[in-house]
Amino acid sequence: MNLIKEICAYYKLDMPGKLSFTAQSLYMSLLYIANEVYSRDITPSNGLLLARTGIKDVKTLEKARHELIDLKLISYFSNAKYRLAGKYYIIGLQGQLVENFQNNSGKNPEDTQENFRGISGKKPPHIQEKNIKENNITIPYKEIITYLNTKTSSNYKHTTAKNQDLIRARWNDGFTLHDFQKVIDKKTNQWMGTDSEQYLRPVTLFGTKFESYLNQKGGSNPNAPNNDNYDDEIMF
């Protein structure tokens, strides 16, 4: 998905005039998340979307989501039955824009940032051109893995695709560098010098139990009973 082209199409098709402010905020947030993970299929939690959009509550979020569905900007599959985040698919507007131009003129639009400026008089909101052009996602892979290696005397690589996938997934959930360091500290204090020391590795620490580890109380006593299991590893 080309983020700039989708945003250009969004303004050329006058979507701001068809959507409420909250629906606009939700759609832009979904576009940015899809761009970050290089996929139109995304599963952001309601909590993450509320934080990114500034929407006040889940009810208002759901109303905005229905606006996007009605205009065929997104599709949505609820996983509420299984207490999981719902799945969004970004249908997008670029294809619709091309079709409109072809029907009216037989030509394809040139969806460049210059065209966007010509319509709106300014650059797309909150777009950092260099980062988008270079697909430069500022996720601190190196800092996180270096911190883990220092605490555990390991030699994991921050360039490994698997390690980056795990870190990116948690980063897109809204966690920060400090959160990663806190999890590493807690589990190192708990597991170092015990039979569980072997699990001080990215696949366990940064898996689906990351949030539970982050909110774990205590964890400084390596001799305390260990109620963790490591089924996360088979999920990746």
N, C-alpha and C positions, 0 to 999 in steps of 0.2 A: 504494500500500500504506500502510495506517495502522499505524505502528509500535506505538503504545500498544495498539491493539485486538488486534494479533497477540500482544503480550506478555501481555495479559489472558487471551486465549484459551489461551495456552500454560500458564498456571497453572490456569485453570478446568478444563482437560482433564487436569490432573495429569501433564503431560509430564515434570517432574523425576523422578517416580517410575518412569518408563518408560525413561529415558535415562541413560547413564553421565555422569559429570561432564565428560569431554572432549567428548562429543556435545552436551551442553548448552552448553558454551562455544563450540563451533563454530557451533551454530544461532544463538545470540545474536549472534555476530560477523557471520554472514551477513545477519541481519536488519538490523543497523546499517549494513552496507555498502550493502544494497539501499535503505535509507532515504536514505542520503547521495546516491545517484545517481538516485533517483526511478524505480527500475526493479526488477522481480522477476528480470530476467535480468542476471546479473553474472558477471564473469570474474576473480575475485581469484586471484593466484598462490599457490602453496603457501607461498612465503616470507612473503607478507603475512599469510596465515591463521595460520601458526606464530607470527609476531610478535604478532598481535592476541590469540590465544587462550592462548598460553603452552604449547601442546602441544609435546612435546619432539622429535618426529620425524615424517617423512612417513608412515611405516607406521602410527603411532598416529592420525594425521590421517585416513588412508584408512579405518581401522576405525570412527572416529567418523562419517565420512561415510556409510558403509554403514548404520549405525544409523538415521540420518536418512532415508535412502532407503527402508529397510524399513518405517518408520512413515509413509511417504508425506508427509514434511515438505518434501522437496526432490526434484528430479530432477537428474541430473548427466550431462554429456556430456564425455568425455575427448578432449583434443586432443593427447595425448602423442605421437602419431604425427608431428605437425607441430611438436613442441617448443613448443607454445603452452599458455597457462593453460586449464584446463578451464572449461566453462560450467555454472554453477549456475542453477537456476530455483527460486524460493521458492514452493512450493505454498501454504504457510501453513495456519493453523488456524481463522481467522475463519469461513470457510464451513462447516467441520465443526461449529463451536460453534453456529452459527445453526441448522443442520440438526438437531442434537441437541435444542436447545430447542424447535424446532417440532414434532418428533416426540413430545416428552414433555409439552409444555404448550400448543402452538399459538401460542406467543408468541416474539418475538425478544428476545434478551438485550440489556440496556443495557450495552454494553461501555465503561464510563467508567473513569477513573482511580480514582474513589471506590469502584467495585465491586472493583477490584484491591486497594485498601487493606483492604476488608472481608474479603477472602479471605486475604491474606498478612500483613496488619497493618502493611505498610510500602509505600513507593512502589516502582515497578519499579526494579531495580538499574541504577545509572549513567545514569538518564534525567534529562536536563535539560528540564523541562517547557516552559520558555519557548522554547528553541531548537527543539524538536520542533513546538510549536504554530505558530511563525512560519517553520518551514522554514529556520531560520537556520544555515547551514553556515559554520563559521568557517574558510573558506579565504582566505588573504591575497591575493586577486586584485590589489587596488590596490597593495600593497607590491611584488609581483613585477613588474607592468607598469611601475610608477614607476621601479623599479631598472633595468629594461631601457631605458626611455626616457632615463634619466640617463646610462647608459653609452654609448648609441648616438646620442644627440641625436635621438631619434625622438618620435613623438606617438601611440603606440598607446593605445587606450582599454581600461581594465580592465573596462568594462561591456559590451563586445562579446561576444555569445553565443559566437562561435567561439573567442575567446581564453579565455573561461571554461571552455569544454568541454575544451580542451587542458590547461589548468592543473588542472582537476578530475580528469581522467583520471590524470595523474601523481601528484596528491595522494592519490588513492585507491589508487595503487600503493605508497604508503607514504613518498614523498619529502617533504622539508621545505622551508621557506622558505630555509634555508641552502643546500640542494641546488640550488634554482633560481638563487640568486645565484652559486653556484660555477660552474654551467654557463654563465651569462651572462658571468662574468669570463673563463672559459677560452676561449670562442668569440670574445669581443670581442678578447682579446689576440691570438688566432690570425688572425682574419679582417679586423679593422679596417684599412683602408688597402689592401686587396687586392681582387681581383675578386669574392671571396666575401663582401664586406661586405654585399651586397644580401640575403644569407640570414640576417642578424642580425634575425630576426623570429620572432614566436611560433610560427607554423606549422612552422618548421624546428627551432627550439631546443627546443620543448616537445612534439615529436612522439615517434614510437616509438623514436628513437635517443637519447632523453634520457639513459638510463642509460649508454650508451656514451660520450656526451659527458662525463658526470659523472666517469667512471672513466678518462678519457683522460689519459695521461701527458704532461706538458709542456704544449704548446699556446700558449706565450708568444712564439714566433717567427713573425711573419707571413710570413716568406720561406720557411718550411719547406714541403716538398712537401705538398700537400693531397690526401688520399686519400678525403675525404668525397664522398658523392653525396647528392642531395637528393630521392630518390624518395619520402620521407615525405610530401611535400606532396600527392601525388596520392591519398593514403590518407584524406584528410579532406574 
